[in-house]
Amino acid sequence: MPVARLLVAALVLMLLPTACSDGDVPDRPSGAIAVATGNPGGVYAEYGAGYADVVGRRLPDASARVLHTGGSVENLRKVEAGQAQAGFALADAAADAVAGRPPFSRPLPVVALAALYDNYVQLVVRADSPVRSAKALRGLRVSVGSDGSGTALIAERILKVAGLSPQTDVTSLRLNVRESAAALAAGRIDAFFWSGGLPTGAISELRRGTEIRLVDLGDVVGELTRAYGELYTETTVPAVVYGAQSAVTTVSVPNFLVVRRDMAESEAYWLTRLLFDGQAQLIRAHPEARRLDRRSAIATHPLELHPGAARWYREAHP
């Protein structure tokens, strides 16, 4: 996490007002709480299921359920529409949402409760594939991710900075991660993009029966950052994650838990607090929950922190 982003987040946290005094713990919320997650087999779905279980167990007057969705873009729309009270979203999709840029037709009133962990872009091919870069996808069948996903957003951006048109230079398919894995194993596609935490269950399952590898994206990371901004960071997928012979350069994007701006302060306080109170259970749901940290969770640029979340962080940092 860049130091500058952490410093800005800490300053914003200190300046945010709160309606409650530090001595009063807000009432626990009640009613139905839906959590918008993502593709079955992806980290959002596993992490979100763990979180919904924590919320349901620790809020006695509330019921929590998981909504499986296409991913970040759909989640942001569901939160804005009130169809989900909380949702997982990538920072690049969230930036487009609050700015009202495509694929959104207008600005959405969403804010963050926490930065959770980073997604890693994974371009997956069979081990014997000749594809060694994104540019080599020309003329091939490529799953760019399901409709409404953050995967589709960044996959199309990677193709463009690699000099390829997603509409004419590749045969683009909109498959979720499990569908993509099955199609690659069956030879129906040549490659698929996935943006997710490490490891992603569907990819781990795929490699048990099919020899695969990740394509190095180091040649497009610089151009991606120049074209679309600092939300993208060059990083590596360690070899140990999928049993590869060497680490692979790729790009990462932060993940947030998002809610509507007008959510009650008490509800936002408790939904934030339960991330940390229930962290041990979340780690059992998916190891990416180990990355949840009170100091870095406030780094939610370009989204503002909800005042209820900001209050919890202040009280958790004496």
LODRENDREN-721987 format. One line per 2 residues: number of its first residue (from 1); their letters; for each residue x, y, z of N, C-alpha, C. Coordinates in steps of 0.2 Angstrom, whole numbers, plus 5000, padded with zeros to 4 digits. Example, Ala and Ser with C-alpha at 12.3 -4.5 7.8 and 13.67 -1.06 7.14 Angstrom:
// residues 2
1) as) 5066/4972/5039/5062/4978/5039/5066/4984/5039 | 5064/4989/5035/5068/4995/5036/5064/5000/5039
This chain:
// residues 318
1) mp) 5004/4994/5000/5000/5000/5000/5004/5006/5000 | 5004/5011/4995/5008/5017/4995/5008/5021/5001
3) va) 5013/5023/5004/5013/5027/5010/5009/5033/5009 | 5009/5037/5003/5006/5043/5002/4998/5042/5003
5) rl) 4996/5036/5001/4988/5035/5002/4987/5033/5009 | 4991/5030/5013/4990/5029/5020/4990/5036/5024
7) lv) 4994/5040/5022/4995/5047/5025/4989/5051/5024 | 4986/5051/5018/4980/5055/5016/4974/5052/5020
9) aa) 4974/5045/5020/4968/5042/5023/4968/5043/5030 | 4974/5043/5034/4974/5045/5041/4972/5052/5042
11) lv) 4974/5057/5038/4972/5064/5039/4965/5065/5038 | 4962/5061/5033/4954/5062/5032/4951/5059/5038
13) lm) 4953/5053/5041/4950/5050/5046/4950/5055/5052 | 4955/5059/5053/4956/5063/5059/4951/5069/5058
15) ll) 4949/5071/5052/4945/5077/5051/4938/5075/5050 | 4936/5069/5049/4929/5067/5049/4925/5068/5055
17) pt) 4919/5071/5055/4915/5072/5061/4911/5066/5062 | 4909/5065/5068/4904/5060/5070/4899/5063/5074
19) ac) 4893/5060/5074/4887/5062/5078/4887/5059/5085 | 4891/5054/5086/4890/5050/5092/4897/5052/5097
21) sd) 4896/5052/5103/4901/5053/5107/4905/5047/5108 | 4912/5047/5110/4916/5041/5110/4913/5036/5116
23) gd) 4909/5039/5121/4907/5034/5126/4901/5030/5124 | 4898/5032/5119/4891/5028/5118/4892/5024/5112
25) vp) 4891/5017/5113/4892/5012/5108/4885/5012/5104 | 4885/5013/5097/4878/5013/5094/4874/5007/5095
27) dr) 4868/5007/5094/4864/5001/5095/4865/4997/5089 | 4865/4990/5090/4866/4985/5085/4860/4986/5080
29) ps) 4862/4986/5073/4856/4986/5068/4852/4980/5068 | 4846/4980/5065/4842/4975/5064/4839/4974/5057
31) ga) 4836/4969/5056/4833/4968/5049/4837/4964/5044 | 4835/4964/5038/4839/4960/5033/4845/4964/5030
33) ia) 4851/4960/5030/4857/4963/5027/4859/4958/5022 | 4859/4961/5016/4862/4957/5010/4869/4959/5008
35) va) 4873/4955/5007/4880/4956/5005/4881/4954/4998 | 4883/4958/4993/4884/4957/4986/4891/4955/4986
37) tg) 4892/4949/4983/4899/4946/4982/4901/4945/4975 | 4901/4939/4972/4904/4939/4966/4903/4932/4963
39) np) 4907/4929/4958/4906/4923/4955/4907/4917/4960 | 4903/4912/4961/4905/4906/4964/4912/4903/4962
41) gg) 4916/4901/4967/4923/4899/4965/4928/4905/4966 | 4926/4911/4967/4930/4917/4968/4931/4919/4975
43) vy) 4935/4923/4976/4937/4925/4983/4931/4929/4986 | 4928/4934/4982/4922/4938/4984/4917/4933/4987
45) ae) 4915/4928/4984/4910/4923/4986/4912/4920/4993 | 4918/4918/4993/4920/4914/4999/4921/4919/5005
47) yg) 4924/4924/5004/4925/4930/5009/4918/4932/5011 | 4914/4934/5006/4907/4936/5008/4903/4932/5012
49) ag) 4904/4925/5010/4900/4920/5014/4902/4920/5021 | 4908/4921/5022/4911/4921/5029/4909/4927/5033
51) ya) 4909/4933/5029/4906/4939/5032/4899/4939/5034 | 4895/4937/5029/4888/4936/5031/4886/4932/5037
53) dv) 4890/4927/5037/4889/4922/5043/4891/4926/5050 | 4896/4930/5050/4898/4933/5055/4893/4938/5057
55) vg) 4890/4942/5052/4885/4947/5054/4879/4944/5056 | 4877/4938/5053/4871/4935/5056/4871/4932/5063
57) rr) 4877/4930/5065/4878/4927/5071/4879/4932/5077 | 4882/4938/5075/4884/4943/5080/4879/4948/5081
59) lp) 4874/4949/5076/4869/4954/5077/4862/4950/5078 | 4860/4949/5084/4854/4945/5085/4848/4946/5082
61) da) 4847/4953/5081/4841/4955/5078/4841/4956/5070 | 4846/4954/5067/4847/4955/5060/4848/4948/5057
63) sa) 4846/4948/5050/4848/4942/5046/4852/4944/5040 | 4857/4939/5039/4861/4941/5033/4861/4936/5028
65) rv) 4862/4938/5022/4862/4933/5016/4867/4935/5011 | 4870/4931/5007/4874/4932/5002/4871/4932/4995
67) lh) 4873/4937/4991/4870/4938/4984/4876/4936/4980 | 4876/4931/4976/4881/4930/4971/4880/4934/4965
69) tg) 4885/4937/4962/4884/4942/4957/4889/4941/4952 | 4889/4946/4946/4895/4946/4942/4901/4949/4944
71) gs) 4900/4953/4950/4906/4956/4953/4905/4963/4954 | 4911/4967/4954/4911/4974/4956/4906/4979/4953
73) ve) 4905/4979/4947/4901/4984/4944/4894/4982/4946 | 4892/4976/4946/4885/4974/4948/4884/4975/4955
75) nl) 4889/4974/4959/4888/4975/4966/4887/4983/4968 | 4891/4987/4965/4890/4994/4966/4883/4996/4964
77) rk) 4880/4994/4958/4873/4995/4956/4868/4992/4961 | 4870/4986/4964/4865/4984/4969/4865/4988/4975
79) ve) 4871/4990/4978/4871/4994/4984/4867/5000/4982 | 4869/5004/4977/4865/5010/4975/4858/5009/4975
81) ag) 4855/5004/4972/4848/5003/4972/4845/5000/4978 | 4849/4999/4983/4846/4996/4989/4845/4989/4989
83) qa) 4847/4985/4984/4846/4978/4984/4851/4974/4988 | 4856/4977/4990/4861/4975/4994/4863/4980/4999
85) qa) 4864/4979/5005/4866/4984/5010/4874/4985/5010 | 4878/4980/5008/4885/4980/5007/4887/4976/5001
87) gf) 4893/4978/4999/4895/4974/4993/4903/4975/4992 | 4906/4970/4989/4913/4970/4987/4914/4974/4981
89) al) 4919/4978/4980/4920/4981/4974/4928/4983/4973 | 4930/4983/4967/4937/4985/4966/4937/4993/4965
91) ad) 4943/4995/4967/4944/5002/4967/4943/5006/4960 | 4945/5002/4955/4944/5005/4948/4937/5006/4947
93) aa) 4933/5001/4948/4926/5001/4947/4923/5006/4951 | 4925/5007/4957/4922/5012/4962/4924/5019/4960
95) ad) 4930/5020/4957/4931/5026/4955/4927/5028/4949 | 4925/5024/4944/4921/5025/4939/4914/5027/4942
97) av) 4912/5023/4947/4905/5024/4950/4904/5031/4953 | 4908/5033/4957/4907/5039/4960/4908/5045/4955
99) ag) 4912/5044/4950/4913/5049/4945/4907/5049/4939 | 4903/5044/4939/4898/5043/4934/4901/5042/4927
101) rp) 4907/5038/4927/4910/5036/4920/4907/5030/4918 | 4907/5028/4912/4905/5021/4909/4910/5016/4913
103) pf) 4906/5011/4915/4900/5008/4913/4894/5011/4917 | 4895/5016/4921/4890/5019/4925/4887/5026/4921
105) sr) 4881/5027/4921/4878/5032/4917/4877/5039/4922 | 4878/5038/4928/4878/5044/4933/4882/5042/4939
107) pl) 4884/5047/4943/4888/5046/4949/4883/5042/4954 | 4886/5037/4957/4883/5033/4962/4885/5035/4969
109) pv) 4880/5036/4974/4881/5038/4981/4884/5033/4985 | 4890/5030/4984/4893/5025/4988/4899/5027/4991
111) va) 4900/5024/4997/4906/5026/5001/4909/5019/5004 | 4914/5019/5007/4918/5013/5009/4917/5012/5017
113) la) 4917/5006/5019/4918/5004/5026/4926/5002/5027 | 4929/4999/5022/4936/4997/5023/4939/4995/5017
115) al) 4946/4996/5016/4950/4992/5011/4951/4985/5014 | 4950/4980/5010/4951/4973/5012/4957/4970/5011
117) yd) 4959/4969/5004/4965/4966/5002/4965/4968/4994 | 4970/4966/4991/4972/4967/4984/4970/4962/4980
119) ny) 4966/4963/4974/4965/4958/4969/4971/4958/4964 | 4973/4952/4961/4978/4951/4957/4975/4949/4950
121) vq) 4977/4952/4945/4975/4950/4938/4979/4944/4936 | 4975/4939/4934/4978/4933/4932/4975/4931/4925
123) lv) 4980/4931/4920/4979/4928/4914/4981/4921/4913 | 4976/4917/4913/4977/4910/4913/4977/4906/4906
125) vr) 4982/4902/4905/4982/4898/4899/4984/4891/4900 | 4983/4886/4896/4986/4880/4896/4994/4880/4896
127) ad) 4997/4875/4900/5004/4876/4900/5008/4875/4894 | 5005/4872/4889/5008/4871/4882/5006/4877/4877
129) sp) 5002/4882/4880/5000/4887/4875/5006/4892/4873 | 5006/4894/4867/5011/4898/4864/5011/4906/4867
131) vr) 5005/4907/4870/5004/4914/4873/5009/4916/4878 | 5013/4921/4877/5018/4923/4883/5017/4930/4884
133) sa) 5012/4934/4881/5010/4941/4883/5003/4942/4881 | 5000/4948/4884/4994/4949/4882/4993/4951/4874
135) ka) 4998/4953/4871/4998/4955/4864/4997/4949/4860 | 4999/4943/4862/4999/4937/4859/4992/4934/4859
137) lr) 4987/4937/4862/4980/4935/4862/4977/4936/4855 | 4980/4940/4851/4976/4942/4845/4974/4936/4841
139) gl) 4968/4936/4839/4965/4931/4835/4962/4925/4839 | 4963/4925/4846/4961/4919/4850/4955/4920/4854
141) rv) 4952/4915/4857/4946/4915/4861/4948/4916/4868 | 4945/4922/4870/4947/4924/4877/4941/4926/4881
143) sv) 4941/4923/4887/4935/4925/4892/4938/4931/4896 | 4934/4936/4895/4936/4943/4899/4933/4944/4905
145) gs) 4929/4939/4908/4925/4939/4914/4918/4940/4913 | 4914/4939/4918/4907/4939/4917/4904/4946/4917
147) dg) 4898/4947/4914/4895/4954/4914/4894/4957/4921 | 4896/4963/4922/4895/4966/4928/4901/4965/4933
149) sg) 4907/4962/4930/4913/4961/4934/4918/4966/4934 | 4922/4967/4939/4928/4971/4939/4933/4967/4934
151) ta) 4933/4961/4933/4937/4957/4929/4937/4960/4922 | 4930/4960/4919/4929/4963/4913/4932/4970/4912
153) li) 4931/4974/4917/4933/4981/4916/4941/4981/4915 | 4945/4978/4919/4952/4978/4918/4954/4974/4913
155) ae) 4951/4968/4911/4953/4964/4905/4953/4968/4899 | 4948/4972/4898/4947/4976/4892/4952/4981/4892
157) ri) 4954/4984/4897/4959/4989/4898/4966/4987/4896 | 4967/4981/4898/4973/4977/4897/4974/4976/4889
159) lk) 4969/4973/4887/4969/4972/4879/4970/4978/4875 | 4967/4984/4877/4968/4990/4874/4975/4993/4874
161) va) 4978/4993/4880/4985/4995/4881/4990/4990/4877 | 4988/4984/4876/4992/4979/4873/4991/4980/4865
163) gl) 4987/4985/4863/4986/4986/4856/4980/4982/4853 | 4976/4979/4857/4971/4975/4854/4964/4978/4855
165) sp) 4959/4977/4851/4952/4978/4852/4949/4972/4855 | 4945/4973/4860/4942/4968/4863/4936/4965/4859
167) qt) 4934/4970/4854/4928/4968/4850/4930/4965/4843 | 4936/4967/4841/4938/4964/4834/4944/4960/4834
169) dv) 4949/4961/4839/4955/4957/4838/4956/4951/4842 | 4951/4950/4847/4950/4943/4850/4943/4942/4850
171) ts) 4941/4935/4851/4934/4933/4852/4933/4933/4859 | 4929/4938/4861/4928/4939/4868/4922/4935/4871
173) lr) 4923/4932/4876/4917/4928/4879/4916/4931/4886 | 4910/4931/4889/4909/4934/4895/4907/4928/4900
175) ln) 4912/4925/4903/4911/4919/4907/4913/4920/4914 | 4910/4917/4919/4913/4918/4926/4919/4914/4927
177) vr) 4922/4914/4933/4928/4911/4933/4927/4903/4933 | 4922/4900/4936/4921/4893/4935/4920/4891/4928
179) es) 4916/4895/4924/4914/4893/4917/4921/4894/4913 | 4925/4899/4915/4931/4900/4911/4936/4894/4912
181) aa) 4936/4892/4918/4941/4886/4920/4939/4880/4916 | 4932/4879/4916/4929/4873/4913/4931/4873/4905
183) al) 4930/4879/4902/4930/4880/4895/4938/4879/4893 | 4942/4882/4897/4950/4881/4896/4951/4874/4896
185) aa) 4949/4870/4901/4951/4863/4902/4948/4859/4896 | 4942/4861/4893/4939/4857/4888/4942/4860/4881
187) gr) 4946/4865/4881/4948/4867/4874/4944/4872/4871 | 4938/4875/4874/4934/4879/4871/4936/4886/4870
189) id) 4941/4888/4875/4944/4895/4874/4951/4894/4875 | 4955/4899/4873/4962/4899/4873/4965/4902/4879
191) af) 4962/4906/4883/4964/4910/4888/4958/4913/4892 | 4960/4914/4899/4954/4918/4902/4958/4923/4907
193) fw) 4955/4929/4908/4957/4934/4913/4953/4932/4919 | 4956/4934/4925/4952/4934/4931/4956/4939/4936
195) sg) 4952/4943/4939/4954/4947/4944/4952/4945/4951 | 4956/4943/4955/4954/4940/4962/4960/4940/4967
197) gl) 4958/4938/4973/4963/4937/4978/4967/4930/4977 | 4972/4929/4981/4976/4923/4980/4975/4918/4986
199) pt) 4975/4912/4985/4973/4909/4979/4966/4909/4977 | 4964/4909/4971/4957/4908/4969/4955/4901/4968
201) ga) 4950/4899/4971/4948/4892/4972/4947/4889/4965 | 4944/4892/4960/4942/4889/4954/4948/4888/4950
203) is) 4954/4892/4951/4960/4891/4947/4964/4885/4951 | 4964/4885/4957/4967/4880/4961/4964/4873/4959
205) el) 4957/4873/4958/4954/4867/4956/4955/4865/4949 | 4956/4870/4944/4958/4869/4937/4964/4865/4937
207) rr) 4969/4867/4941/4976/4865/4940/4977/4858/4942 | 4972/4855/4946/4972/4848/4948/4971/4843/4942
209) gt) 4968/4846/4937/4967/4841/4932/4969/4844/4925 | 4972/4850/4925/4974/4853/4919/4981/4857/4920
211) ei) 4986/4855/4916/4992/4859/4917/4991/4866/4914 | 4992/4871/4919/4991/4878/4917/4997/4882/4919
213) rl) 4997/4889/4917/5001/4893/4919/4998/4900/4918 | 5001/4905/4922/4999/4912/4921/5004/4916/4917
215) vd) 5001/4920/4913/5005/4924/4908/5007/4930/4911 | 5014/4932/4910/5017/4938/4913/5014/4944/4910
217) lg) 5012/4949/4914/5009/4955/4911/5013/4961/4912 | 5020/4960/4914/5024/4965/4915/5025/4970/4909
219) dv) 5024/4968/4903/5025/4973/4898/5019/4978/4897 | 5013/4977/4900/5008/4981/4900/5006/4985/4906
221) vg) 5010/4984/4911/5008/4987/4918/5009/4994/4918 | 5015/4996/4915/5017/5003/4915/5012/5007/4911
223) el) 5010/5005/4905/5005/5008/4901/4998/5008/4904 | 4996/5003/4907/4990/5003/4911/4990/5008/4916
225) tr) 4995/5009/4920/4995/5014/4925/4995/5021/4922 | 4999/5022/4917/4999/5029/4913/4992/5031/4911
227) ay) 4989/5026/4908/4982/5027/4905/4977/5028/4910 | 4977/5024/4915/4971/5024/4920/4972/5025/4927
229) ge) 4979/5027/4929/4980/5030/4935/4983/5025/4940 | 4984/5028/4946/4988/5025/4951/4984/5020/4955
231) ly) 4978/5018/4954/4975/5013/4957/4978/5006/4955 | 4981/5006/4950/4984/5000/4947/4992/5000/4950
233) te) 4994/4994/4953/5001/4994/4955/5004/4987/4953 | 5010/4988/4950/5014/4982/4948/5015/4978/4954
235) tt) 5014/4971/4953/5016/4966/4958/5017/4960/4955 | 5018/4954/4960/5019/4948/4957/5014/4943/4960
237) vp) 5013/4938/4957/5010/4932/4959/5015/4927/4961 | 5016/4926/4968/5022/4921/4970/5021/4914/4967
239) av) 5026/4911/4965/5026/4904/4962/5022/4899/4966 | 5023/4900/4973/5020/4895/4978/5012/4895/4977
241) vy) 5009/4900/4975/5002/4901/4975/4999/4895/4971 | 5001/4894/4965/4998/4889/4960/5003/4884/4958
243) ga) 5009/4883/4962/5014/4878/4961/5018/4879/4954 | 5019/4886/4952/5022/4888/4946/5030/4887/4948
245) qs) 5034/4887/4942/5041/4887/4943/5044/4894/4945 | 5041/4899/4943/5043/4906/4945/5037/4911/4946
247) av) 5039/4916/4949/5034/4921/4950/5032/4925/4944 | 5026/4928/4943/5024/4931/4937/5022/4938/4939
249) tt) 5024/4943/4935/5023/4950/4936/5015/4951/4933 | 5012/4955/4937/5005/4957/4935/5003/4963/4938
251) vs) 4997/4965/4939/4994/4971/4942/4989/4970/4947 | 4990/4974/4952/4985/4973/4958/4980/4979/4959
253) vp) 4975/4978/4962/4970/4983/4963/4967/4982/4970 | 4966/4988/4974/4963/4987/4980/4955/4985/4980
255) nf) 4953/4981/4985/4946/4979/4986/4943/4983/4992 | 4937/4985/4991/4933/4989/4996/4927/4985/4998
257) lv) 4925/4986/5004/4918/4984/5006/4914/4991/5006 | 4909/4991/5002/4905/4998/5000/4898/4997/5003
259) vr) 4895/5003/5004/4888/5004/5006/4886/5011/5003 | 4879/5012/5004/4877/5018/5002/4879/5024/5007
261) rd) 4880/5030/5004/4882/5035/5008/4877/5037/5014 | 4870/5036/5013/4865/5037/5018/4864/5031/5022
263) ma) 4868/5026/5023/4867/5021/5027/4867/5024/5034 | 4863/5022/5039/4863/5024/5046/4870/5023/5049
265) es) 4872/5028/5053/4879/5028/5056/4880/5022/5060 | 4874/5020/5064/4875/5014/5068/4876/5008/5064
267) ea) 4873/5007/5059/4874/5001/5055/4881/5001/5052 | 4883/5006/5049/4890/5006/5046/4895/5005/5051
269) yw) 4894/5008/5058/4899/5006/5063/4899/4999/5064 | 4893/4995/5065/4893/4988/5067/4896/4984/5061
271) lt) 4894/4986/5055/4896/4982/5049/4904/4982/5048 | 4907/4988/5050/4914/4989/5050/4917/4985/5056
273) rl) 4914/4986/5062/4917/4983/5068/4917/4975/5067 | 4912/4972/5064/4912/4965/5064/4917/4962/5059
275) lf) 4919/4966/5054/4925/4964/5050/4931/4962/5054 | 4932/4966/5059/4938/4965/5064/4936/4960/5070
277) dg) 4930/4961/5073/4929/4956/5078/4928/4949/5075 | 4926/4948/5069/4925/4942/5066/4931/4939/5062
279) qa) 4937/4943/5062/4942/4942/5057/4945/4934/5058 | 4945/4931/5063/4947/4924/5064/4943/4920/5060
281) ql) 4936/4921/5060/4931/4917/5056/4932/4918/5049 | 4933/4925/5047/4934/4927/5040/4940/4923/5037
283) ir) 4946/4923/5041/4952/4919/5039/4950/4912/5037 | 4946/4909/5041/4944/4902/5039/4940/4902/5033
285) ah) 4936/4907/5031/4933/4907/5025/4937/4908/5019 | 4942/4912/5020/4947/4913/5015/4953/4917/5018
287) pe) 4959/4914/5016/4966/4917/5019/4967/4924/5017 | 4964/4927/5012/4965/4934/5011/4963/4939/5017
289) ar) 4958/4936/5021/4956/4940/5027/4962/4941/5031 | 4967/4938/5031/4973/4939/5035/4976/4947/5033
291) rl) 4974/4949/5028/4977/4956/5025/4973/4961/5028 | 4967/4960/5031/4963/4965/5034/4967/4968/5040
293) dr) 4968/4975/5040/4972/4978/5045/4969/4985/5047 | 4968/4987/5053/4965/4993/5055/4969/4999/5052
295) rs) 4975/4999/5051/4979/5005/5049/4978/5006/5041 | 4978/5000/5038/4978/5001/5030/4970/5001/5028
297) ai) 4966/4999/5032/4959/4998/5030/4956/5005/5028 | 4959/5010/5031/4956/5017/5030/4958/5020/5024
299) at) 4962/5017/5020/4965/5019/5014/4960/5017/5008 | 4955/5021/5007/4949/5019/5003/4949/5024/4997
301) hp) 4954/5028/4996/4953/5032/4990/4952/5028/4983 | 4947/5030/4979/4944/5036/4978/4937/5037/4982
303) le) 4936/5032/4986/4929/5033/4990/4931/5036/4997 | 4926/5039/4999/4926/5042/5006/4924/5036/5011
305) lh) 4926/5037/5017/4924/5033/5022/4917/5035/5025 | 4913/5030/5026/4907/5032/5029/4908/5034/5036
307) pg) 4905/5039/5039/4906/5042/5045/4905/5037/5051 | 4901/5032/5050/4900/5027/5055/4907/5022/5055
309) aa) 4909/5021/5050/4916/5017/5049/4921/5021/5052 | 4921/5028/5050/4927/5032/5053/4927/5032/5061
311) rw) 4921/5032/5063/4920/5032/5071/4923/5026/5074 | 4922/5020/5071/4925/5014/5074/4932/5014/5073
313) yr) 4935/5017/5068/4942/5017/5067/4945/5022/5072 | 4942/5027/5073/4945/5032/5078/4945/5028/5085
315) ea) 4940/5025/5087/4939/5022/5093/4944/5016/5094 | 4945/5013/5088/4950/5007/5088/4957/5009/5088
317) hp) 4959/5016/5087/4965/5018/5087/4966/5023/5093 | 4967/5021/5099/4967/5026/5104/4973/5031/5104
